[in-house]
Amino acid sequence: MLTFIFLALTVAGCSDDKTPQKQAGAVKNSTERAKEAIEEYGKRPIDKAKKTQSLGEDRTRGIDEAMGNMDKR
């Protein structure tokens, strides 16, 4: 009985009806997802650096304005 179930599952697993077009579409989709993930991974440090630079410039601008206000007193 166990052998029959095993054979039935094996045959059912092998009879997957994937046409070459469906397989190519799946490969393309996974390739696109991988490409997007790699691009995102590469952009993340650049975006972080730009944000850090912007925060530094804002801080410097604030210090310059404060120093300018002190000179006027």
C-alpha positions as CSV (number, residue, x, y, z in Angstrom):
1,M,0.0,0.0,0.0
2,L,2.8,2.4,0.9
3,T,4.6,1.6,-2.3
4,F,1.4,2.4,-4.3
5,I,1.1,5.8,-2.6
6,F,4.8,6.5,-3.2
7,L,4.5,5.7,-6.9
8,A,1.3,7.8,-7.3
9,L,3.0,10.8,-5.7
10,T,6.1,10.3,-7.9
11,V,4.0,10.2,-11.1
12,A,1.9,13.1,-10.0
13,G,5.1,15.1,-9.3
14,C,6.6,14.3,-12.7
15,S,3.5,15.2,-14.7
16,D,3.9,18.9,-14.1
17,D,2.4,20.6,-17.1
18,K,5.0,23.4,-17.7
19,T,5.4,24.5,-21.2
20,P,8.7,26.0,-22.3
21,Q,7.0,29.4,-22.5
22,K,5.9,29.2,-18.8
23,Q,9.3,28.1,-17.8
24,A,10.9,30.9,-19.7
25,G,8.5,33.4,-18.1
26,A,9.4,32.0,-14.6
27,V,13.1,32.4,-15.4
28,K,12.5,35.9,-16.6
29,N,10.5,36.9,-13.6
30,S,13.1,35.5,-11.2
31,T,15.9,37.2,-13.2
32,E,14.0,40.5,-13.0
33,R,13.5,40.1,-9.3
34,A,17.2,39.4,-8.8
35,K,18.2,42.4,-10.9
36,E,15.9,44.7,-8.9
37,A,17.3,43.3,-5.6
38,I,20.8,43.9,-6.7
39,E,20.0,47.4,-7.9
40,E,18.3,48.1,-4.5
41,Y,21.3,46.7,-2.6
42,G,23.6,48.9,-4.6
43,K,21.5,52.0,-4.1
44,R,21.0,51.7,-0.4
45,P,24.6,52.8,0.6
46,I,24.5,55.6,-1.9
47,D,21.2,56.9,-0.6
48,K,22.4,56.6,3.0
49,A,25.6,58.6,2.1
50,K,23.5,61.3,0.4
51,K,21.2,61.6,3.4
52,T,24.2,61.8,5.7
53,Q,25.8,64.6,3.6
54,S,22.5,66.5,3.5
55,L,22.2,66.3,7.3
56,G,25.8,67.5,7.6
57,E,25.2,70.4,5.3
58,D,22.0,71.3,7.3
59,R,24.0,71.2,10.5
60,T,26.8,73.4,9.1
61,R,24.2,75.8,7.8
62,G,22.6,76.0,11.2
63,I,25.9,76.6,12.9
64,D,26.8,79.3,10.3
65,E,23.4,81.0,10.9
66,A,23.9,80.9,14.7
67,M,27.4,82.3,14.4
68,G,26.0,85.1,12.1
69,N,23.4,85.9,14.7
70,M,26.1,86.1,17.4
71,D,28.1,88.6,15.4
72,K,25.1,90.9,15.1
73,R,24.7,91.2,18.9
